[in-house]
Amino acid sequence: MVNSEKSQPQTEAWRTTLRLRSQRLLATAGVILVCAGISVIGQKRKPARATSKIDYTQFQHTTKQHQEACHICHKAPSANWKQASGFPDIADFPDHDACVRCHRSQFFKGVQPAICSNCHSRVSPRGEARFAFRNEARPEQFKIDFPHDKHQDVIAAIRADQNTALRFAHALQRKDYNNCTICHSPNRQAPKALASGWVDGFVPSFDSFKTTPASHAACFNCHWKGQEPTANNCAGCHKPAENYFPDHVPHRISMKFRHEGGGEKGIHAAECTTCHINITKSASLKGLKPDVPITGCTECHNKSGLREDLGNELAQIDKNKGFVCSYCHTSETGKRDPPPQHYMVADRPPLTRKEIK
């Protein structure tokens, strides 16, 4: 039988010892936590690692991995060239192999891989329909670098050597032949008006404008295989659009001028460089100014005893400073001050409308 009177003091002593030990452990743990907190506060927090997510629905040629030689992905001609054009051409997106060789994991990701939407109008395991090439709904990634000066020299050499001019023989036989019409033909479609409509309600005729090449047809006569840049060298003409092209395009201010059939006897059907003298020295479309100096007009339109169209309108401004020049221009241009060159050609000192009383 246990003596309870003796065991009770021993139990109390054990409990007291256990309580003291627990208090010391808690105090020690608190010191450790405080020190650890001070240490953490003193350290600089490392920035969270940025996670970049690639949008595979937006193919960009500016991506470093996409800047290989063009023929690695684009095969010339594409498989559909016979259906798309009358000559061998690149008329479709690259084949699947061009994508799979680098993007296999994205290409087989899910039932509707996002990467497929770059070319396919409907992403489906059985869908083969593609967007038109080029997809007009997406911004252009390239602009054309066309040197007028080099082509001017080449065409001039061809005309000088009739033996090498066979491909242009049909053009050389035309009475109104000029070298620019090899690429710039008379417009056959109604000119497109601005959203605000035609100024003064004046609608220019079809032949007021020349067309510009809209496909490889005008280029591949020379540049398919024979002369650089050839069909496989897309980068020879197509340059990255970013920071390359101006935001504006050349515009016409003499709206009433007609390239074809101008004048009573169609006298405007002459050598293009007779008037467009700046084109022949242009090494790029960047900053191109196909403007015609006023002397190109006044050779015929301000000759004493023949036609004095320019001088007559300047005389009208002398009588009424609000007069709007309308022989060549619509009102938005005709109400401005005539450029000093207009006055100089008419042998008169430059004058502004404010100076007229």
C-alpha positions in Angstrom: 0.0 0.0 0.0 1.4 3.4 -1.1 1.9 6.1 1.4 -0.1 9.0 -0.1 1.2 11.5 2.4 4.8 11.0 1.1 4.0 10.8 -2.6 2.1 14.0 -2.7 5.1 16.3 -2.1 7.1 14.4 -4.8 4.3 14.9 -7.3 4.1 18.6 -6.6 7.9 18.9 -7.0 7.8 17.1 -10.4 5.0 19.4 -11.6 6.9 22.5 -10.6 10.1 21.2 -12.3 8.1 20.5 -15.5 6.5 23.9 -15.5 9.8 25.7 -15.1 11.3 23.7 -17.9 8.4 24.6 -20.2 8.7 28.3 -19.4 12.4 28.2 -20.2 11.7 26.4 -23.5 9.0 28.9 -24.5 11.3 31.8 -23.6 14.1 30.4 -25.7 11.8 29.8 -28.7 10.5 33.3 -28.5 14.0 34.7 -28.6 14.8 32.5 -31.6 11.6 33.7 -33.4 12.4 37.4 -32.7 16.0 37.0 -34.0 14.8 35.2 -37.1 12.2 38.0 -37.7 14.9 40.7 -37.4 17.1 38.7 -39.8 14.3 38.5 -42.3 13.5 42.2 -42.0 17.1 43.1 -42.6 17.3 41.1 -45.8 16.1 42.5 -49.2 13.2 40.6 -50.5 13.9 39.0 -53.9 11.6 40.2 -56.6 9.1 37.6 -57.8 10.2 35.9 -61.0 8.3 37.3 -64.0 6.4 34.7 -65.9 6.1 35.4 -69.6 3.2 33.8 -71.5 3.6 33.6 -75.3 0.5 34.3 -77.4 0.8 31.7 -80.1 -2.2 33.2 -81.9 -0.1 36.2 -83.0 2.6 35.1 -85.3 5.3 37.8 -85.7 8.2 37.8 -88.2 10.1 40.0 -85.8 10.6 37.1 -83.4 14.2 36.2 -83.4 13.6 32.5 -84.1 11.4 33.6 -87.1 14.2 35.5 -88.9 15.7 32.7 -90.8 16.0 32.7 -94.6 12.5 33.1 -96.0 12.7 29.9 -98.1 13.0 27.8 -94.9 9.3 28.2 -94.4 7.9 29.8 -97.7 8.3 27.4 -100.6 8.2 29.0 -104.1 5.9 28.3 -105.8 3.3 27.3 -103.2 1.2 24.2 -104.0 -1.9 26.3 -104.9 -0.2 28.6 -107.4 -2.1 27.3 -110.4 -5.5 28.0 -108.8 -4.4 31.4 -107.3 -2.5 33.0 -110.2 -1.5 32.5 -113.8 2.1 32.2 -113.0 4.3 30.4 -110.4 3.9 32.4 -107.1 3.8 32.2 -103.4 0.0 32.3 -102.8 -0.5 30.4 -99.6 0.7 30.1 -96.0 3.7 27.7 -95.3 2.9 24.0 -94.9 2.5 22.4 -91.5 6.2 21.2 -91.6 7.3 24.8 -91.2 5.5 25.0 -87.9 5.9 21.5 -86.5 9.7 21.5 -86.7 9.8 24.1 -83.9 6.4 24.1 -82.3 5.5 20.4 -82.0 4.3 20.8 -78.4 2.0 23.7 -79.3 0.9 22.1 -82.6 -0.5 19.0 -80.8 -1.8 20.8 -77.7 -5.5 20.1 -77.2 -8.3 19.6 -79.7 -8.1 23.2 -81.0 -4.4 24.3 -80.8 -4.2 28.1 -80.5 -1.2 28.3 -82.9 -3.4 27.0 -85.8 -5.5 30.2 -85.7 -2.7 32.0 -87.5 -3.6 30.4 -90.8 -6.8 28.5 -90.3 -10.2 30.3 -90.3 -11.6 27.4 -88.3 -9.5 25.5 -85.9 -10.7 21.9 -85.9 -9.2 18.4 -86.3 -11.0 18.1 -89.6 -10.9 21.8 -90.7 -8.6 22.7 -93.5 -10.0 26.1 -94.5 -7.4 28.9 -94.4 -7.6 32.6 -94.4 -6.9 34.4 -97.7 -3.2 35.0 -98.2 -2.4 37.7 -97.2 -4.9 38.0 -94.3 -6.2 41.5 -94.8 -7.7 41.5 -91.2 -4.2 41.5 -89.7 -1.7 44.4 -89.9 1.1 44.2 -92.5 4.4 43.1 -91.1 6.3 44.1 -94.3 6.6 46.9 -96.7 8.1 46.9 -100.2 11.5 48.4 -100.8 11.4 49.3 -104.5 14.3 51.3 -106.1 13.0 53.3 -109.0 16.4 54.5 -109.9 17.8 51.0 -110.6 14.8 50.0 -112.6 15.0 53.2 -114.6 18.6 52.3 -115.6 17.7 48.7 -116.5 14.7 49.7 -118.6 16.7 52.4 -120.4 19.4 49.8 -121.2 16.8 47.4 -122.6 15.4 50.1 -124.8 18.9 50.9 -126.1 19.6 47.3 -126.9 16.7 46.0 -129.0 18.1 42.4 -129.0 17.5 42.1 -125.3 14.0 43.7 -125.3 12.0 40.7 -126.5 10.0 40.5 -123.3 8.9 44.1 -123.6 8.5 44.0 -127.4 4.7 44.4 -127.2 5.2 47.5 -125.1 7.8 49.0 -127.3 5.5 48.8 -130.3 2.9 50.9 -128.6 2.9 54.5 -129.8 2.3 55.8 -126.2 5.0 53.5 -124.8 6.8 54.8 -121.8 8.9 52.7 -119.4 6.7 53.3 -116.3 3.6 51.7 -117.9 5.3 48.4 -117.7 4.2 48.4 -114.1 1.8 51.4 -113.8 -1.1 50.8 -116.1 -4.2 53.0 -116.6 -6.8 52.6 -113.9 -9.9 50.7 -115.0 -11.9 50.9 -111.8 -13.8 53.7 -110.2 -11.6 55.7 -107.8 -12.4 55.2 -104.1 -13.7 58.3 -102.4 -13.0 59.3 -98.8 -15.5 58.6 -96.1 -16.5 62.3 -96.1 -17.2 62.1 -99.9 -15.7 63.9 -102.9 -14.7 67.5 -102.4 -17.0 69.9 -104.3 -18.8 66.8 -105.6 -16.0 66.4 -108.2 -15.6 62.8 -109.1 -12.4 62.2 -111.1 -12.6 59.9 -114.1 -11.1 56.4 -114.1 -8.0 57.4 -116.1 -7.0 60.2 -113.7 -4.9 57.7 -111.8 -2.4 55.0 -112.5 -2.4 51.6 -110.8 0.4 50.2 -108.7 1.6 46.6 -108.8 -0.6 44.6 -106.4 1.1 41.2 -107.0 4.3 39.5 -108.1 3.1 39.5 -111.7 5.0 42.7 -112.6 8.1 41.5 -110.8 8.5 37.9 -111.7 9.2 38.6 -115.4 12.7 39.4 -114.3 13.0 38.2 -110.7 11.6 34.6 -110.7 15.0 32.8 -111.2 17.2 35.0 -113.3 17.9 38.2 -111.5 18.2 39.0 -107.8 16.2 39.2 -105.7 14.8 35.9 -107.0 11.5 34.3 -105.8 13.3 32.5 -102.9 14.8 35.8 -101.6 11.7 37.4 -100.2 13.8 39.7 -98.0 15.2 41.3 -101.1 12.0 43.4 -101.5 10.0 42.8 -98.3 11.4 44.8 -95.4 10.1 44.9 -91.8 7.3 47.5 -91.6 8.3 48.7 -88.1 10.2 52.0 -88.2 10.5 51.7 -92.0 7.6 53.2 -93.8 6.1 56.7 -93.3 2.6 56.9 -91.9 1.4 58.8 -95.0 1.2 58.0 -98.7 1.6 60.4 -101.6 -1.5 62.2 -102.4 -2.7 64.3 -105.3 -3.5 68.0 -105.1 -4.1 68.6 -108.8 -7.2 66.4 -108.8 -8.4 67.5 -112.2 -5.4 66.3 -114.1 -5.9 63.2 -116.3 -3.0 60.9 -117.2 -4.8 59.3 -120.2 -6.7 61.4 -122.7 -5.8 64.7 -121.1 -6.3 67.8 -123.2 -8.1 68.0 -126.5 -6.0 65.5 -128.2 -4.7 63.3 -125.3 -1.4 65.1 -125.1 -0.8 63.9 -121.6 0.0 60.4 -122.9 3.8 61.2 -122.9 6.9 59.8 -121.3 6.1 59.7 -117.6 9.5 61.0 -116.6 8.9 64.1 -118.7 6.9 65.4 -115.7 7.8 63.0 -112.8 11.5 63.9 -112.7 12.0 63.0 -109.0 11.0 59.4 -109.5 14.1 58.5 -111.6 16.5 59.3 -108.7 14.5 57.6 -105.9 16.3 54.7 -104.4 13.4 53.6 -102.2 9.7 54.0 -101.7 10.4 55.4 -98.3 9.8 59.1 -98.4 8.9 58.9 -102.1 7.7 62.1 -103.6 6.2 61.6 -107.1 5.2 65.3 -107.2 5.6 67.2 -110.4 7.3 70.6 -110.4 5.1 73.4 -111.7 7.3 73.8 -114.7 6.1 70.4 -115.9 2.6 72.0 -116.3 3.5 75.5 -117.4 5.4 74.3 -120.5 1.9 74.1 -122.0 -0.4 75.9 -119.5 1.3 79.2 -119.3 2.7 80.1 -122.7 1.9 83.5 -124.0 -0.5 83.3 -126.9 -1.1 79.6 -126.4 -2.6 78.8 -123.0 -2.2 81.1 -120.0 -4.2 79.1 -117.4 -1.9 79.8 -114.5 -1.5 83.5 -115.2 -5.2 84.0 -115.6 -6.0 82.5 -112.2 -3.3 84.5 -110.5 -4.8 87.6 -112.0 -8.2 86.7 -110.6 -6.7 86.6 -107.1 -5.4 90.1 -107.6 -9.0 91.2 -108.1 -10.5 89.1 -105.4 -8.3 87.6 -102.6 -11.1 85.1 -101.9 -10.9 83.7 -105.4 -10.7 79.9 -105.5 -8.3 78.4 -108.1 -10.4 75.7 -109.9 -8.6 74.9 -113.2 -6.4 72.2 -111.6 -7.5 72.0 -108.0 -10.6 71.4 -105.9 -11.6 74.1 -103.4 -9.7 72.6 -100.4 -6.4 73.3 -102.3 -7.5 76.1 -104.5 -8.4 78.5 -101.7 -4.9 78.4 -100.3 -2.1 80.8 -101.2 -0.5 79.8 -104.5 3.1 78.5 -103.9 5.9 81.0 -104.6 6.9 78.9 -107.6 3.6 79.6 -109.3 4.3 83.3 -109.2 7.9 82.9 -110.3 6.9 80.9 -113.4 4.5 83.7 -114.2 7.4 86.3 -113.8 5.7 87.8 -110.8 6.9 88.4 -107.2 5.4 86.0 -104.7 2.2 87.3 -103.0 -0.1 86.0 -100.2 -3.8 86.7 -100.0 -3.4 88.7 -96.8 -1.2 91.2 -98.7 -3.9 91.9 -101.2 -6.1 94.9 -100.3 
